[in-house]
Amino acid sequence: MTLAARFAGSASKENRRVIEILDDVARRGDEAVAEYTEKFDAVRLKPEQYRIDKAALKKAHSEIDGHLLASLRQAIENVREYQSEIFIGGNSFSSGTTGIKYTPIERVGLCVPGASVPLPSTVIMTAVPAQVAGVCEIAVVSPPRYDGGIHPVILAVCHELGIDEVYRVGGVQAVAALAAGTQSIRKVDKIVGPGNKWVQSAKKNVAGDYVGIDSVAGPSEVLIIADEEANPAWVAADMLSQAEHAADSSAIVVTDSEPLAKQILKELEKQIAELPRSADAQQSLKEFGAVIVVDGMSKAVEIANDFAAEHLQIQCGGKSKQVVDNIRNAGAIFIGPYTPVAVGDYWAGPSHTLPTGTTARFASALTSNDFIKSISIIEYGKEKLAESAEDIVRLAEVEGLDAHARSIKIRQTHP
């Protein structure tokens, strides 16, 4: 189901359009960005208006609600602490002749959606890991939606984090600007962050040729494994918390209890009527939602590993951790009845930028370690090279690379 909601194929009309925009921005720069911003966002901007000035960032920060600012600061601290604890960048290693050195990526671009609601949490979950890694330059792009600009709460978070390079540009044109550079927006080395299918398709097309990316993320998804101990009202609420994202989000429950399944369906019907964003949630549940009854937890685990969900919740009472032990594929696992996805979205510390659409089979959550690169270190002395020379020459010659072999021999015959 989720795969059907993902991106258009490389030969599709939609993907060809993405490539056209990417090429156009690469060729014409700011002029093309302005045209596509007016066309897709209905906002007319001159290149000198792309970047939000520091005064506007400072003003947004000074006017933010004090209680909200306190919550944001604590969330930032939680994320920074977690990302620092798991960071491997300070562990450069050398055995004497070989080793590894970690260096931060110099410049990254963060995509922050803003089409329907402001997402300051996305700024935190992408920027803080980059800062922990030691990234020197961070550029934020977000579509102009709020009075032709970016929502003040996003600006306030950027200011709180010390980020002053913020552009009111979104969509494919923003990815193109970050990837290729324009007269006003300098090229970055890596692009991370969520976005709609057009943004993600753009990221996929520039990956490797222009820049690195975190992942190609699709619609939000949750899979919940629950048994008879689960609270049906809470499970229903957790389904709706993902379904409200967009009409193509998916929310699935797998349970070995038919009575629980029926109670969850009743709760969904009751709770969805109370949601302000009920239209998207209803469409999401209709097309990409399910409550599946299986014969035993082993089957539930099998389904979960096959689905490789972005968010996997385990609500099986005292057996929750036992179930987790058998999970191999998931973006993030939320254990027990008191750990809804929102805890991870805003607060706990791990980034909420997660692999979707079964890519958790081979991909992982965004972390501080995604903002560093490793450099191999090799240092041989005269004696060490002499010990290995004959073997290296033999391997080079079997591949027909005589100059490789000669580069070793010359150091032995003409010291």
N, C-alpha and C positions, 0 to 999 in steps of 0.2 A: 504493500500500500504506500509506504513512504517513498519508495523509488519512483512511483508514478508521479509524485508531486515534486520531484527534483528537477534537474536542469534539462534544457533542450539539448538534443544531440549535436555533435560538432557540425553536421551537415544541414542542420535545420535552418529555417528562415530566421528564427530568433537569434541563433548564435552567429549567423552571418552578419546580422545587424550589429551585434555587439562588436564584432571584429572591425566592421566599418567605422564605428565610433572610435574605437581604440586607435585605429590607423589615422583617422582624421585629426584627433587630438595630438597624436605624435607628430603629425606634419604641420598643423597650424597653431598648436599651442593654445594660448589664452583665448584667441578669437573663437576657436571651436568650442572650448569650455563654456564660454558665454552663450553661444547659440544653443547648445544642448541644455544648459541650465534654464534658459527662457522657454525652450520647447517642452521639457519634461517637468520642470518645477514651477513654471509660470512666474518666474522671478527674473527681472532684467538687471544684470549686474555688469559693471565695468571691471576689468582685471584688478584695478586698484582697490576694488571693494570686496574682493574675495576674502582677504585676510581680516579677521576680527582684530581691531586694535586693542592694545593693552589696557587702555582706559575702560573699554567696554567689559573686558574680563574682570577688571578690578571692581567696577560698578556692580556687576552681577553678583560677585562674591560678597560685597558689602551689604547687599540688599536681601540676601538669602535668609530664610527663617533660621533663627538660632538653634532651635531643636533639630531641624533637618541637618544643619551644618554639623552639629555634634554627632549625629548618627552617621553622616558621611565620613567624618574623621575617624570614627571607631571602625567603620568598615574598611577604610584605607589601612588602618593599623593592623587589622586582622589579616588582610591580604598580604601586606608587606611582611609580617611575621612569618606566615606560612611559606611564602615564596622565598624568603631568605633561608629558611630551614632546609628546603629541598634543593637549593641552588648548588650546582657542582662546579661553577666557574672558578672558585678559589682553590680548586684541587688539582692544579697543574702538577704533572708527574714526570719524573725523569729517572731512568735506571742507570744513567751514566753515558750510554751510547744512544739510547732512544727515549723518547718521551712525548708528552702532549702538552700543548699550551692552549688555554681558552681565552678568547678575546670577545668583547661585546660587539654586536653589530653596531655600526656607527650611526645609522639614520633609519628610522622606521616610520611608517604611516599607519594610523589607526582609523578604521572606518567605524563611525558611530551612527547607527540609524536614528532617524528622527521623523519618519513619515507620519506616524499616528500619535505616538507618545514620546516624551523625552526619555532617554536611557542613560542617565548618569552612571549607573552601575557598569555599563559597558566601558566607559572611560576608565573607571577604577580597575576593572578586571583585565584590561589590556595594557594600560599605561604603567600600573604599579609593577607587574612582572618585568616589564622592559626597564624600568628604573632600577629595580633590584639587580638586574643583569649588568647595569652600567651603561646603558644606551645613552649617548650624549644628546642626540637630537630626536625629538618626537613631534611629528606633525599630525594633527587631528583634522579629519574631514567629516562634515556632517551636512546633510541637505538643508537648504534654506526653507524652513517651514514656518517659523515663528516670526510673523511680521517681516518677512523677507530676510530673517537672520536665523540664528540658532537659539534654542530655548535657554533662558538664563541659568537654569540649574546645571546644564551641561557646561556652560561657560564658567560658572562658579567652581565646579569641580576641577576644570582645567587650571584655573587660577590657584586653587588650593594645592594642586600637585606641581605647580611651578611650570606648567606648559603654557607657552604664550604664542605658539604657532598653530593657529586654529583657522580653518577655512570654511566658509559657508558654501561648500560645493559637495554634491553627493552623486550617487549613481555611477554609471559606467564612466562618465567623464571625469569623476574624481579619481577612480582607479587608474584611468589612463594618465591623468596628470601626475599622480604619485609614481607611476611606473616609468614613464618616459621623461617627465619633467616638462614644464612650460616656462614662459618668460617670468611668471609670477610664483610658480610652485616648483620647488626644486625636487628632483628625483630622489626617491628613497631606496633603501636596500632591501626592505622587506615590508609587505603589507599584511596586516592582521585585522581581524574583527568581523563581525557579522554583517548581514545585509540581505536584501531580497535576491531573487534568483538572477536578476540582471547584474547586480554587484558581484555575486559569487561566480557567475559565468565570466565576467570580466577578469576577476582574479585568476580563474583557471586558465584563461587565454594568455595572460601576461606571465604566468609562473614559469620560471626557468629561463625564459628569453630575456626579460627585463629585470625581474626582481624575484625574491623568494616570497612565499605566502605561508600562512599558518595551515589552512585547510580550505576545502571547498564545502562550506556548511549549507545544509538544506534547511527545510522547515523544522521548527522545534518539535520535539517528541518526548514522550514519557511512556515507559512500560512499567507496570506495577504488578509485582507478584504478591498475592495476598492469600491468606488462609482464613479459617473460620474465626480466628482471633482478631482479625482486622475490623476496624470501625468503618462501616459502609459510608457514613456521612463524610468521614475524613478522606476515604479513597475517592469518593465522587468529587470532593473539593480539589483533590490533587489532580484529577483528570482535567477538571475545568481550568486549573491554573495554567495548563499548557494549551488547552484548546482555545483560550481567549487570545493567544498570541496572534493568530491569523487563521483564515479559513482552511489553510493547507497544513496546519499543525496536526499531529497525531497523538492520541491518548488511548492506551490499551491496557486492560487489566487481564491478567491470567490467574485463575484461581482454581483450587480443587474443591470449592464449596459452592454448590448450586444455590443454596439459600442466600449466601453472601452476594452472589452475582445478581440475584433478583432484587435484593435490598439496594445495591449500588445503582441499578437502573432507576429505581423509584427516587433515590436521592438526586440523581442527575436531573430528572424531570423537575423536581422541586427546586433545586438550587439554580438551575440555569435561568429560570424565570426571574431570578433576583439579580442577575448580572447586568451591569451597564453595557458590557460588550457582548451581549448574548447572541447577536446575529452571527458574528464570526465563530463563536463557540459552538453554536448549533450546527453551522455548516461544517466545521471541523469534525465534530462528533459523528455527523451523518456520513461523511465521506471517508474519514480516517480514524474513526473511533471504534472500539470493540470491547466487549466483556466476554472473555473466552473461559469456558469451564473445561478443565482437563482431568484426567484420571491420575492424580498423584503429583507431588512436587517435582519429581524427576522430569516429568514431561514439561512442567512449567519452566524449569531451568533450561531444558533443551531449547524451548522456544526463545527464551531470553538470550541465550548464546547465539542463536541463529539470527535474531533481530538486531543484536548489538546496539542497543538503544543509547541515545544521547544521555538521557536520564533514566536510571533504573532504580526503582524504589522496592525495598523488601519489607513488607508488612506481614510478618509471620510470627509475631509474638516472640517467645523464647527461642524459636527455631530460626530466627532471622539470620544470625551469624553463620549457622550451619548451612543455610542456603547460599549465603555469600561465598562460602568456601568453594562452591562448585561453579561460580560465575567466572567465565574467561573473557567475555567481551562486553564492555560497557564504557561509555564516556565518563560517567561518574555514578557511584552507587550510594544511595541514601538508605541507611539502615534504621529500621524501627519506626514506630508510629509517630514519634515526635521529631522526625527529620524530613519535613516536606522539601520539595525542590527549592522553594523560596529561601531556605537557609543557605543553600549553596549559591543561589543567584545573587544574593546581596551581602552575605555576612561571614561565612565560615572561614574563608581564606583561599581555597582552590578557585581558579578562574572558572567562570561560567561559559567561557568560550570552549565548546566541546565538539567532538566529532559526531556527525549525524548520518542518517541514511545507511546504516550498517558499516560505515567506515571505522567504527571503533574496533573492528576486527584487526586493523593495522595502524590506526592513528590514536592519538592521546589528547588529553586536555592541554590547552595552552598553559605553559609555565614559564618561569624566569629562564629556564634552560633553553627555551626556543629562541632566545634573543642573544645567544652566544654561538660562536663557531669554534671548532677545534682546529689547531694547527699541529701537524706532526713534527716532532723534533728528532733529528738524526745527527749524531756527531761521532765519527770514527777517527781514531788516531792512526798513526803509521802502523803500529803493531796489529791493531784490530783489523785494519784493512788487509794486511798481509795474510792473516789467518783465514780470511774469507775470500780472497782474490780468486783462487782457482775455481771455487764453486760459482761465484758470480759470473766469471768469464764463460764457464760451461753453459750456464743458463742463458746468457746473452747470445751465444753462438748458436744454440739450438733454435732460437727464434730468428736467426739471421740478422741480428743487429750488431754488426761488426764494430761500429763506432762506439756502441755501449761497451763492448768487450775491450776495445782499445783504450777507453778512458780509465779502465782499471789497470791494464797491462802497462801503460806508460808510467804509471806511478810506481810500478815494481821494477821496470827496466831503466828508467831515467829518474831516479829519486832526487 
